[in-house]
Amino acid sequence: MNPVMRCGIIFFFVLLMLLAPQRLLHAMDSAPVLRVGCLDVSSFPDGSPERLLFNYAKRYLNEVARSTGWQYEYVEMDEWTAREMLREGRIDLYFPAREMPGDEGAFSFSVDSAAYSILSLYVREDSSLETNNPAVLANMRIGVLQDGLYSYALTPLVREQGVRVDVVEHQTAEALHEALARGEVDAILDSASRKKDGEKLLLRVALMPAKFIAAKKREGLLKNLSDTILYTERVNPSFETYLGKAFLDRAQNQLVRFNASENAYLASAPDLRVVYVGGHEPFFGDRLEKGVPEGIYPSLLQALGETLGLRFRFVRAEDNEHALKMLREGEADIFFCVYNNLPSMRDLFFTATFATEDFSYVVRRGAGEVPTGTARVALPRWFHGMRTYLNMQHPNWQIVPVDEPVDCLRMIEEGGCDFALLPSLFLQQSSLLSMHPDLVVFASHSAEIPVSLAISGEQSRVLQSVLTKGILKMDPRRVQEIVNEHMTGRLTLTAVVARYPMQTVALAVVFLLSVFIAVFLIERSRVQRRQSEVLLAKNEELEKAVEEQKKLMRARDIYKQEAEIDPLTGLLNKKAIQSACEEMLAGTLKEGAVHAFFVMDLDHFKEMNDTYGHQAGDDVLRRFAQEVRSIFRQSDHIGRFGGDEFTVLMPNVTTLVAVERHARQLMTAAQELEVRDDRSLLSVSIGIALAPLHGTNYDDLFMAADAALYDVKRAGRNGWKIYDAKEDGGTLCPKEE
């Protein structure tokens, strides 16, 4: 072998050795199931910021899975444990996390912040300080990290609450928590993922961006994750907006709190007079109910008042100028308008945006595009300040204010303006455009108008901050519910005739005359052709509507299934089984029959789970669920209550022999469950209650069955029994060997 060939072979093997680890890393990165460490949120209530942020990141990962095909196994732990497990390769990812000194060589972090965490103040567990009360911070020594981010988040809180604290900086998170344990500081500022034993939450402070973390050797995995996140944001920008509204905004709203002066105002606040101009449906209507005008804005104000403990009284004005006059002369306290930073408005206070209203561009049918330069625009005088706001946004517009939306449409038809801006909610509710077939909404354009609350200068400035914070604290889901309640169309023939009598008569005359002329003058073939074209267009619209309805029904079915089905076993979940039981109990019982309700626990499941791991435990639960399905009838309601607890409702059982037979079959099925070829580990304890004998509602029936189950467990498990109130739990049935 000549030297050239020898060198070539050596080079080939060296290249192969260099590429092999990279190929192995790629194989690891494309693994179908990732073990993802995450904060244990089980101790936080539903709707808490911690749970909302967990769901935010989880939904992001689910969206990533659409592109990558990844599946996830979530493992609950704190960040300290996660870092050790990442080093050992026992988990692949963790969230939420932030960089700490020394992370450069050991860990990699995602590029984009697709996760968030709550910065909170923590104290020692033996502390007697009142939680969620900023006043207790006065003169406290608070430990923070030296990176400046944590103290920056704390500064607005102490400034707003008017308290003084001593900030003590620490170089590392370990030193921060050790200082609290030794009593060198009264509290520390850190995220929930780094909370240690012996510490408890004192006060949530701020919402902070966080990242996904992985071991350095899994840097390729982090790169794939970051690239997919960026890709998702690029191709579906509305996804992040949706997540922000659904989770981040709700979490942030819970961090809004009142200071001492604001609380004092709320405790003694007088009734606030709200001046409005009626006839602006769906925002402010004409009809009053118990002194409150109908409409979206009065309902939103009432909901805001319930949140803050404020009372509102409504006063009607003739027009916007009259309303502003009442506000300035102290005859009213609040008025809805569009804020503009003009000298003429500096004698009033303004809240943050109360509602952002979408205004549609209404143009002539067939208009190619909205003019981009000089344009004449018709605008109803509904929101004071809107004309000035639009002129600042579009200085080339010549805005023509009119009294009513119908006047705007008439101006377009007569050529008096290029287009009109009308509230989209008004157009949806009134169906006004249906009476103007030559006009359409220009779908690609819209204008968003921020509507605020103007507050009289006679009021205390504290009211401004109280209302602004109240607006921020409002649940956007509740806001949408209120809007939907008022979006019922009310266009009727009687209403059209009463409001536009001359126009209606003229339209009727024109229609009848057109029909007469069409019958006698238009050729039959042309009429048929036009009818065919109209029918084809209607069919296309109908097909689109049917398809949209099918999509909505499929989405509803998917949502219902996700809401009612336990994802692990495919059985009904706790809420669904309760609903099924309540429906069955409310129905008619067959003569001589009873409803049998089973509550069962797998005995020794926790020990088996701890011994063989969660995957083995999940497999046991799935197999046991299949066995339960095979034992009971299709008409029986089978559910997983939670953990290793299952429930079954057998409706209309005519003999107790059937109940006893099913109980024995359940015990046999549990005993035959194999865990790593071992059938001796598991058994089942069963409590049974009969309706209506032991209860006529779900709670009573469940308590009776649970009491019977408890007696079985107290007697050594692996048995079943039927509840008997006279025997305080029933007679225990012998164990099945």
Secondary structure, DSSP 4 states (H G I P E B T S, - for coil): --HHHHHHHHHHHHHHHHHHHHHHHHHHHT-SEEEEEE---TTSPTT-HHHHHHHHHHHHHHHHHHHH--EEEEEE--HHHHHHHHHHTS-SEEEEE---TT-TTTEEE-SS--EEEEEEEEEETT--PPTT-GGGGTT-EEEEETTSHHHHHHHHHHHHHT---EEEEESSHHHHHHHHHHTSSSEEEEEGGG--TTEEEEEEEEEEEEEEEEEGGGHHHHHHHHHHHHHHHHH-HHHHHHHIIIIIHHHHHTT----HHHHHHHHTPPPEEEEE-S-BTTTB-S-EETTEE-SHHHHHHHHHHHHHT--EEEEE-SSHHHHHHHHHTTS-SEEEE-----GGGTTSEE-S-SEEEEEEEEEETT-----SSSEEEEEETTSTTHHHHHHHH-TTEEEEEESSHHHHHHHHHTTS-SEEEEEHHHHHHH-GGGG-TTEEEEEEEEEEEEEEEEE-TTS-THHHHHHHHHHHHS-HHHHHHHHHHT------HHHHHHH-HHHHHHHHHHHHHHHHHHHHHS-HHHHHHHHHHHHHHHHHHHHHHHHHHHHHHHHHHHHHHHHHB-TTTSSB-HHHHHHHHHHHHHSPPPTT-EEEEEEEEEETHHHHHHHH-HHHHHHHHHHHHHHHHHHS-TTSEEEEEETTEEEEEEEEE--HHHHHHHHHHHHHHHHT--BTTB-SS-EEEEEEEEETTS-SSHHHHHHHHHHHHHHHHHTTSSEEEE--GGGTS-EEPPPP-
